[in-house]
Each structure stands twice: as C-alpha cells, then as structure tokens.
Amino acid sequence: MRMLPRSVALDFVAPVHRAPVTGAALLVLGVAAAVALGLAFQRTLAERGRLDAALASIAPQPRHVAPTPEALKRAAEAATVERELRVPWTRLLAELEAASRDSAATVAVLQIEPDPAKGLVRITAEVRALKDALAYLRRLQKSAVLRHPMLESHERRKDDPEHPLRITLSAEWRT
C-alpha cells in the first residue's frame, strides 16, 4: 500500500509576531552602550589635546646654535674623507697594473700619490733600464684614465746591488 504525501499548509498572510520584550531590551542596551562608548572616546580625545598643549608649553623651544670652530673643523675633515672615499681607485689601479705587466721588462710600482682635488697622480717605480721606463711611459700614454703622463725624474740607485733606475712619473687623472 502506498502512502500519500502529507499535505503542506501554506499561509501567505501570516499574523505579525510581536518582538519579545527581551529583544527590545537588548536593542536599548546596545544603543546605550554605543552612546556611552562615543562619549568616552570624545572625552579621551579632549584629554589628549589638553596634554599635547601642556607638553608643548613646557618643552624647550629649539634655538639656532652657532657652530663652534671645532665643529666646523670636524665637518671640513669629514667632507675631505668623504671626497677621498668617492675617488674611483679601482680603475686607476687596474690601468697601472696592466701597464706594469705588458712587457718583458719588470716594472715595480713603489708609490702612488694621487691628488683628486687637483686631478693629478704621481707614480714612483723602479725599472732595470731607461728603455724600460720609456716603454712603461708609452703604455701609460695609451691609458684611458691618465692623460699626458710624463717622466719627471729618474735616478740610478747605487745603494741597491742590482742598481735599479727609480723613476717618477706624473699625469692628469681623469676621475
């Protein structure tokens, strides 16, 4: 035997239920809490403004202090150090090393005295003969970093058993 489905009663016009008293009480309580929170926030902002004004009135006002001669000297020294640190040493040293290795003659670079402010560099080196010094000078003249390299002086070292020739070169340094 087959069962018939139970009928469903649809009522499109249902009676309006009244909100229970507890729901209305919770609504009133929530609105009261929101108002209380807003008032507390407003009081806190007013207190913060009052404290900021009090702090501004007692905080020392910044005043311009004239630099002391010692501070000016330290600032100038720091600027000099900064300028020297910005000098492109790598390219200069690579060019000098490449020119020293390019021939069969041994060139021993002893000292490099750069003057970045004037754009000059002085190189002191030792070679076995004057022809080696002139070959080194020609290689430096092809350098992209040095301009107008020239032989300033040369001196035979008699105190050394091999009697090397000490040369001093100077050039403009393109930084």
C-alpha positions as CSV (number, residue, x, y, z in Angstrom):
1,M,0.0,0.0,0.0
2,R,1.3,3.3,-1.0
3,M,1.3,6.3,1.3
4,L,0.2,9.6,0.2
5,P,2.3,12.6,0.9
6,R,1.2,14.7,3.7
7,S,-0.3,18.0,2.7
8,V,1.5,21.2,3.4
9,A,-0.4,24.2,4.5
10,L,0.8,27.4,3.0
11,D,-0.4,30.6,4.7
12,F,0.6,33.6,2.7
13,V,-0.9,36.0,5.2
14,A,0.7,35.1,8.5
15,P,0.0,37.0,11.6
16,V,2.6,39.6,12.6
17,H,4.5,38.4,15.7
18,R,5.4,41.0,18.3
19,A,9.0,41.3,19.3
20,P,9.6,39.8,22.6
21,V,10.4,42.1,25.5
22,T,14.0,40.7,25.8
23,G,14.8,41.7,22.2
24,A,13.7,45.2,22.7
25,A,15.6,45.4,26.0
26,L,18.8,44.2,24.2
27,L,18.3,46.8,21.5
28,V,18.0,49.6,24.0
29,L,21.0,48.3,25.9
30,G,23.2,48.1,22.7
31,V,22.2,51.7,21.7
32,A,23.1,52.9,25.2
33,A,26.5,51.2,25.1
34,A,27.3,52.7,21.7
35,V,26.4,56.2,23.0
36,A,28.5,55.7,26.2
37,L,31.5,54.5,24.1
38,G,31.2,57.5,21.8
39,L,31.1,59.9,24.8
40,A,34.2,58.1,26.4
41,F,36.1,58.4,23.1
42,Q,35.3,62.1,22.8
43,R,36.5,62.7,26.4
44,T,39.7,60.8,25.7
45,L,40.4,63.0,22.6
46,A,39.8,66.1,24.6
47,E,42.2,64.9,27.3
48,R,44.8,64.1,24.7
49,G,44.5,67.6,23.2
50,R,44.9,69.2,26.6
51,L,48.0,67.1,27.4
52,D,49.6,67.9,24.0
53,A,49.0,71.6,24.6
54,A,50.6,71.3,28.1
55,L,53.6,69.4,26.7
56,A,54.1,72.0,24.0
57,S,54.1,74.8,26.6
58,I,56.8,73.1,28.8
59,A,59.0,71.6,26.0
60,P,62.1,73.6,25.3
61,Q,61.9,75.6,22.0
62,P,64.6,74.7,19.5
63,R,67.0,77.5,19.1
64,H,69.6,78.1,16.5
65,V,73.1,77.5,17.9
66,A,76.1,79.0,16.0
67,P,78.6,76.2,15.2
68,T,81.9,76.3,17.1
69,P,85.2,76.4,15.3
70,E,85.9,72.9,16.4
71,A,82.6,71.7,14.9
72,L,83.4,73.5,11.6
73,K,86.9,71.8,11.6
74,R,85.4,68.4,12.1
75,A,82.8,69.0,9.4
76,A,85.6,70.0,6.9
77,E,87.6,66.9,7.8
78,A,84.5,64.7,7.3
79,A,83.9,66.3,3.9
80,T,87.6,65.6,2.9
81,V,87.3,62.0,4.0
82,E,84.0,61.6,2.1
83,R,85.6,63.1,-1.1
84,E,88.5,60.8,-0.8
85,L,86.3,57.7,-0.4
86,R,84.3,58.7,-3.6
87,V,87.5,58.6,-5.7
88,P,87.4,55.8,-8.3
89,W,90.6,54.0,-7.3
90,T,89.8,50.6,-8.9
91,R,90.1,51.9,-12.5
92,L,93.4,53.7,-11.8
93,L,95.0,50.8,-10.1
94,A,93.8,48.4,-12.9
95,E,95.4,50.6,-15.5
96,L,98.7,50.9,-13.6
97,E,98.8,47.1,-13.1
98,A,98.0,46.4,-16.8
99,A,100.8,48.8,-17.9
100,S,103.2,47.2,-15.5
101,R,102.6,43.6,-16.8
102,D,102.5,44.4,-20.5
103,S,106.2,43.9,-21.2
104,A,109.1,41.5,-20.5
105,A,110.7,44.3,-18.6
106,T,109.9,44.3,-14.9
107,V,108.3,47.5,-13.6
108,A,107.9,47.7,-9.8
109,V,105.4,50.4,-8.8
110,L,106.6,51.6,-5.4
111,Q,104.3,54.5,-4.6
112,I,101.1,56.2,-6.0
113,E,100.4,59.7,-4.8
114,P,97.0,60.8,-6.0
115,D,95.7,64.3,-5.7
116,P,92.0,64.0,-6.6
117,A,91.3,67.7,-5.8
118,K,93.8,68.8,-8.5
119,G,93.2,65.8,-10.7
120,L,96.9,64.7,-10.7
121,V,98.7,61.5,-9.8
122,R,102.4,60.9,-9.2
123,I,103.8,57.4,-9.6
124,T,107.2,56.2,-8.3
125,A,108.5,53.0,-9.8
126,E,111.7,51.1,-10.3
127,V,112.9,49.5,-13.6
128,R,116.2,47.9,-14.8
129,A,117.0,50.4,-17.6
130,L,115.9,53.7,-19.0
131,K,114.4,52.0,-22.1
132,D,112.1,50.0,-19.8
133,A,111.0,53.3,-18.1
134,L,110.2,54.8,-21.5
135,A,108.3,51.7,-22.7
136,Y,106.2,51.9,-19.4
137,L,105.6,55.6,-20.1
138,R,104.4,54.8,-23.6
139,R,102.0,52.2,-22.3
140,L,100.6,54.7,-19.7
141,Q,100.1,57.2,-22.5
142,K,97.5,54.8,-24.0
143,S,95.6,54.7,-20.8
144,A,92.0,55.9,-20.7
145,V,92.4,57.0,-17.1
146,L,95.6,59.0,-17.3
147,R,96.2,62.0,-19.6
148,H,99.6,63.4,-20.5
149,P,101.8,61.1,-18.5
150,M,105.4,62.4,-18.4
151,L,108.7,61.4,-16.8
152,E,109.6,63.9,-14.1
153,S,112.8,62.4,-12.8
154,H,115.0,59.3,-12.9
155,E,117.8,58.2,-10.6
156,R,120.1,55.2,-10.6
157,R,120.1,53.5,-7.2
158,K,123.7,52.8,-6.3
159,D,122.9,51.6,-2.8
160,D,121.0,48.6,-4.3
161,P,123.2,45.7,-5.6
162,E,121.1,45.5,-8.8
163,H,121.3,49.3,-9.4
164,P,117.7,49.8,-10.5
165,L,116.5,53.0,-12.0
166,R,114.0,54.8,-9.8
167,I,111.6,56.9,-11.9
168,T,108.9,59.4,-11.0
169,L,106.0,60.0,-13.4
170,S,103.2,62.4,-13.2
171,A,99.9,62.6,-15.1
172,E,96.5,64.1,-15.1
173,W,93.9,61.8,-13.6
174,R,90.5,61.5,-15.3
175,T,88.2,60.6,-12.4
